Amino acid sequence: MSLHLAAAQLVTLAAEGGEHGGNHNSLNPAVTGGGALIVLLLLLWITTRFNRDR
C-alpha cells in the first residue's frame, strides 16, 4: 500500500467521521481530566517512593 493511497483513505475516513461531532455522550471532560490528574499524581507518588536517595 502506498503512502498516497493510505493518506487518501485516512482523509476519507476523517471526512465521514466529522458528521457526528466526535464526542461520545458518556464522556464528561471534567471526569476525564480529573481521572487523568489522579493517575498522574499516583504515578508521581510511586516514583518518589522508589527514589529515596534524594
C-alpha positions in Angstrom: 0.0 0.0 0.0 1.5 3.3 -1.0 1.7 6.3 1.3 -0.5 8.4 -1.0 -3.3 5.7 -1.0 -3.1 5.4 2.8 -3.4 9.2 3.2 -6.3 9.3 0.8 -8.1 6.7 2.8 -7.5 8.5 6.1 -8.8 11.7 4.6 -12.0 9.9 3.5 -12.4 8.3 6.9 -11.9 11.7 8.7 -14.5 13.3 6.5 -17.1 10.7 7.2 -16.4 10.8 11.0 -16.9 14.6 11.1 -20.6 14.4 10.8 -21.0 13.1 14.4 -19.0 15.8 16.2 -16.5 13.4 17.7 -17.9 13.5 21.2 -19.3 10.5 22.9 -22.3 11.1 25.1 -20.9 9.4 28.2 -17.5 11.3 28.2 -17.5 14.2 30.6 -14.4 16.4 30.2 -14.3 17.2 34.0 -14.3 13.5 34.9 -11.8 12.6 32.2 -9.5 15.4 33.3 -9.9 14.6 37.0 -9.2 10.9 36.4 -6.0 11.8 34.4 -4.9 14.1 37.2 -5.4 11.4 39.8 -3.5 8.9 37.7 -0.6 11.3 37.2 -0.4 12.2 40.9 -0.4 8.5 41.7 2.5 7.9 39.3 4.3 10.8 40.8 3.8 9.4 44.3 5.0 6.0 43.2 8.1 7.5 41.6 9.0 9.5 44.7 8.6 6.4 46.9 11.1 4.4 44.8 13.6 7.3 44.5 14.7 7.5 48.2 18.3 8.5 47.5 17.5 12.2 47.5 
